[in-house]
Amino acid sequence: MDDAREARAGSPFLNTKQAAAWLSLSARTLEKMRVRGRGPRYRKHGGVVRYHIADLESWSTGRARTRTSQ
């Protein structure tokens, strides 16, 4: 089972690798976005970064565009 499918089947909290797979990004890209404050919201659980699926969906929806000049 791939990471994205496995992530959707379990907990709503995903680690960076799972969240990246869910968004079809690399984990490194997601990490860079997090450092720059440009990616989806995340939470820290005991010092471990976790993404909630609802936050990933919200961030993705907010990136919807209707033309390339946006």
Secondary structure, 3 states (H helix, E strand, C coil): CCHHHHHHHCCCEECHHHHHHHHCCCHHHHHHHHHHCCCCCCEEECCEEEEEHHHHHHHHHHCCCCCCCC
